[in-house]
């Protein structure tokens, strides 16, 4: 199950050397946005500016703050919990951003009916990008999957995920293996 907003907040991740920010510069945002161009309503040649990158990172932090609130009483992601903006500020930013780029649900019928989200005519790509990211977060947080939103508890992992089955505790098999190995190490060291 893929959620655009989970992919978006997962642009902050951890590896052996520490935190990695896939949106650390305009080139990083450009690459990430091009990978998600269809979902974001962007042209294949989309290029981000430094200003847009700053706006998108600010939006990502607001969405991460809302995710942290949604997983309560569980702990939020350890990636950036101390640096997240406040709840009210985050909620205001996400809602204002979603309103700034009006979108509409459209029906596509290529063999079978499917939902396509399109932007209002005349909306520029930066507004469309920010608006679609904010809307994806609203859709996840207001939908049934919010109750399944979790923080991965594996060592060094800082990702959020939607729990897909009752026994799922980690965002991926690799994280589950890492958590089991760490537990085994703790239990068997002398």
Phi and psi in degrees as a GROMACS rama.xvg file:
@    title "Ramachandran Plot"
@    xaxis  label "Phi"
@    yaxis  label "Psi"
@TYPE xy
-113.175  135.174  UNK-2
-123.716  128.239  UNK-3
-55.7044  -40.8193  UNK-4
-68.4689  -31.3765  UNK-5
-68.6331  -41.3446  UNK-6
-60.7194  -39.5059  UNK-7
-64.7227  -52.0287  UNK-8
-69.4796  -20.0988  UNK-9
-81.8464  6.69499  UNK-10
-73.1726  -6.97363  UNK-11
-107.398  119.823  UNK-12
-143.268  176.508  UNK-13
-122.976  145.752  UNK-14
-133.343  -170.914  UNK-15
-59.39  -27.0844  UNK-16
-89.612  -7.37742  UNK-17
127.615  -154.338  UNK-18
-74.4049  142.156  UNK-19
-124.733  129.137  UNK-20
-111.131  108.48  UNK-21
-66.7863  -16.8554  UNK-22
-107.27  33.7514  UNK-23
-69.1194  -16.6051  UNK-24
-151.808  174.73  UNK-25
-61.77  -35.5804  UNK-26
-63.8211  -39.2726  UNK-27
-64.1246  -43.5384  UNK-28
-64.1416  -41.7418  UNK-29
-57.8937  -48.91  UNK-30
-62.1635  -45.3936  UNK-31
-64.8115  -44.1232  UNK-32
-64.9795  -38.6448  UNK-33
-64.3395  -35.9899  UNK-34
-63.6958  -27.9444  UNK-35
-112.391  22.1903  UNK-36
-54.4846  -43.7673  UNK-37
-63.4447  -43.9144  UNK-38
-67.7723  -29.4628  UNK-39
-94.3636  -6.0401  UNK-40
70.0964  36.4915  UNK-41
-106.077  155.153  UNK-42
-74.5589  151.136  UNK-43
-59.1153  -28.3648  UNK-44
-91.3688  17.2312  UNK-45
-52.4759  137.957  UNK-46
-134.318  129.656  UNK-47
-88.1512  149.178  UNK-48
-98.4645  167.258  UNK-49
-63.0283  -37.9597  UNK-50
-63.639  -44.821  UNK-51
-63.3037  -41.3114  UNK-52
-57.4699  -44.7898  UNK-53
-61.8008  -41.6641  UNK-54
-65.8977  -41.1351  UNK-55
-68.8191  -39.7202  UNK-56
-65.3451  -39.7321  UNK-57
-61.2912  -42.4131  UNK-58
-63.883  -42.2712  UNK-59
-59.7915  -42.1463  UNK-60
-64.2198  -37.4051  UNK-61
-65.5882  -42.8138  UNK-62
-65.1308  -41.1063  UNK-63
-62.1514  -36.7559  UNK-64
-64.5718  -40.0837  UNK-65
-68.6381  -37.9231  UNK-66
-62.9154  -41.901  UNK-67
-59.3062  -40.2676  UNK-68
-68.8476  -37.8737  UNK-69
-68.2498  -29.4481  UNK-70
-86.3926  -4.86929  UNK-71
-56.5205  136.27  UNK-72
-88.1667  2.2038  UNK-73
-64.8108  156.226  UNK-74
-73.0574  150.22  UNK-75
-74.9821  174.146  UNK-76
-56.9815  140.241  UNK-77
-78.7217  -5.22708  UNK-78
-59.7808  -47.744  UNK-79
-148.733  17.6051  UNK-80
-49.222  -43.3355  UNK-81
-67.9953  -23.2401  UNK-82
-97.7985  0.904368  UNK-83
-71.6363  145.787  UNK-84
-67.8304  166.519  UNK-85
-66.0975  161.589  UNK-86
-60.0883  -52.583  UNK-87
-61.4326  -43.8773  UNK-88
-60.893  -41.7797  UNK-89
-66.2321  -45.2202  UNK-90
-61.3431  -43.7891  UNK-91
-62.4239  -44.9976  UNK-92
-64.134  -45.7969  UNK-93
-63.1888  -45.6531  UNK-94
-65.6837  -42.1355  UNK-95
-65.0246  -38.2177  UNK-96
-67.7759  -40.3999  UNK-97
-63.4276  -36.4269  UNK-98
-72.6336  -28.426  UNK-99
-66.5957  -26.249  UNK-100
-124.953  84.5514  UNK-101
-60.1347  135.793  UNK-102
-126.247  163.062  UNK-103
-140.637  143.549  UNK-104
-75.7739  133.631  UNK-105
-127.827  151.266  UNK-106
-96.6337  127.036  UNK-107
-109.076  142.268  UNK-108
-134.434  76.9678  UNK-109
-107.354  79.0407  UNK-110
90.7075  -40.3562  UNK-111
-148.354  150.373  UNK-112
-68.3066  140.158  UNK-113
-147.813  156.654  UNK-114
-87.5178  132.824  UNK-115
-128.031  131.85  UNK-116
-98.7301  123.976  UNK-117
-120.057  155.424  UNK-118
-91.5258  155.423  UNK-119
-63.3563  146.673  UNK-120
-56.9785  140.759  UNK-121
88.2123  -3.37774  UNK-122
-76.7164  127.191  UNK-123
-75.4478  160.503  UNK-124
-59.7498  -43.6568  UNK-125
-59.0106  -41.7132  UNK-126
-67.1489  -38.8886  UNK-127
-63.6117  -43.0254  UNK-128
-60.9969  -53.0142  UNK-129
-63.3383  -43.1855  UNK-130
-62.5965  -41.8503  UNK-131
-67.7152  -38.784  UNK-132
-64.8337  -42.9606  UNK-133
-65.0149  -42.2642  UNK-134
-64.1566  -39.7006  UNK-135
-61.5237  -39.9396  UNK-136
-65.8997  -42.9758  UNK-137
-60.4895  -45.0271  UNK-138
-62.0291  -41.3684  UNK-139
-69.1329  -47.0112  UNK-140
-70.6559  -26.1471  UNK-141
-95.7154  -6.35877  UNK-142
-97.8878  -178.41  UNK-143
-66.7883  -22.1571  UNK-144
-74.0913  -14.3712  UNK-145
-56.9203  -39.6361  UNK-146
-65.9533  -17.1932  UNK-147
-102.685  1.54977  UNK-148
-70.3864  130.552  UNK-149
-136.267  163.03  UNK-150
-102.077  132.193  UNK-151
-68.1414  132.552  UNK-152
-100.549  8.50648  UNK-153
-69.1367  149.798  UNK-154
-55.516  135.371  UNK-155
69.7309  -6.48014  UNK-156
-83.9646  140.959  UNK-157
-126.945  18.2869  UNK-158
-91.248  156.05  UNK-159
-100.935  154.37  UNK-160
-151.344  162.78  UNK-161
-99.8751  122.044  UNK-162
-66.2749  118.817  UNK-163
-97.6445  -17.4829  UNK-164
-147.136  158.129  UNK-165
-56.4315  -32.3816  UNK-166
-95.2814  2.65447  UNK-167
-69.0667  125.999  UNK-168
-118.675  -14.3405  UNK-169
-129.261  162.62  UNK-170
-74.1601  -23.2257  UNK-171
-152.951  167.195  UNK-172
-61.9656  -40.171  UNK-173
-59.8924  -42.5843  UNK-174
-66.4662  -38.9054  UNK-175
-61.7694  -43.3922  UNK-176
-63.005  -42.7178  UNK-177
-63.5455  -41.6528  UNK-178
-65.7953  -42.3336  UNK-179
-65.7276  -40.3084  UNK-180
-64.0425  -41.9146  UNK-181
-64.6397  -41.6159  UNK-182
-63.9024  -43.1259  UNK-183
-61.3493  -43.2101  UNK-184
-60.743  -46.1248  UNK-185
-60.8515  -42.2625  UNK-186
-72.4518  -25.1265  UNK-187
-115.008  4.01818  UNK-188
-77.1923  151.24  UNK-189
